[in-house]
Amino acid sequence: MSVFTQFLQILLTCLPLFPLRQQVSSGQESPFVVVLGIAQDAGYPQADCQKTCCKPAWEQPERRRMVSCIAVVDPSSSQCWMLDATPDFPEQQHRVQQVVPGKRMNLAGIFLTHAHIGHYTGLIHLGREVMGAAAIPVYAMPRMAGFLENNGPWSQLVALKNIEIRHLRADSAVVLNERLRITPLLVPHRDEFSETVGYKIEGPDKSLLFIPDIDKWERWERDINSLVGEVDFALLDGSFYKNGEIPGRDMGQIPHPFIEESLARFGKLPAMERAKIRFIHFNHTNPVLRGNSEATQSVLGQGFGLAKEGERIGL
């Protein structure tokens, strides 16, 4: 057996262990998901935080991260759909339009997850004070739609036809085009103003689960392990690394599945299943935001991943 043949066999054996970002489709015209932001609603660093968690990001702008957001991009149709409209909407909308060299992506719609500040307030940039957009489709569940239609300044976007509300139903797929469809999945969360959903995105070859916010996996009537098994990639709530991360505050009032809990829940999955999972939506206190931390090494060392701004995931 030649040295080249031995090398090739070793390479093929190791391929399933490569992280998610290595599994991106190489076809330029293939649809893909691009990660536009990874931080919790308030971004990183967070306003008025001068603690050790945020100080490096204030001093070094390259460490800053935008609010959790992804976009579905179809180069062949020059269309894109953003999942959530964050406070970083201007920069994220600009980036997604430039994601395919030589083509301007048309914003074909925005899918909202829920009515917490990091997930819908970017809609304000569609209004007459900024873009003066014309009937941008905004996909929302019933309570979320009612919140926009009946509360200013969002109701002005509807009245002036800057946005056009498209009503979603849980578990009912929306066909984006002949190659893409997206399905909202109701999840338990703090639903003060609207219900909360994650999304399953299906392309011609691959599928992706996007759940940036959920209370706890065990509070969901669905089996998250089974859902991970049904898709090729999963971007899941990683808001906090562990309990006690915010000193002096009852973290029961801001329930999320701690990454430590998720590692234990998914830890017995086969290596190929664990490699599907990448955490996203990091609070400014989360140590995975701070470079080569112990927390980061723990996540990666167990075969999971951390979402990166700008990475593409082929569909």
HUSULTA-V907023 format. One record per helix or strand of 3 or more residues. SS is the DSSP state (hx for helix, st for strand). FROM is the first residue (numbers start at 1). TO is the last residue. If there is no record, write none. Layout:
SS/FROM/TO
SS/FROM/TO
This chain:
hx/3/17
hx/20/23
st/32/37
hx/52/59
hx/61/63
st/69/74
st/79/83
hx/89/97
st/106/111
hx/117/126
st/136/140
hx/142/150
hx/154/159
st/163/167
st/173/177
st/180/186
st/197/202
st/207/211
hx/217/219
hx/224/230
st/233/237
hx/251/254
hx/259/266
hx/271/274
st/277/280
hx/287/289
hx/294/301
st/312/314
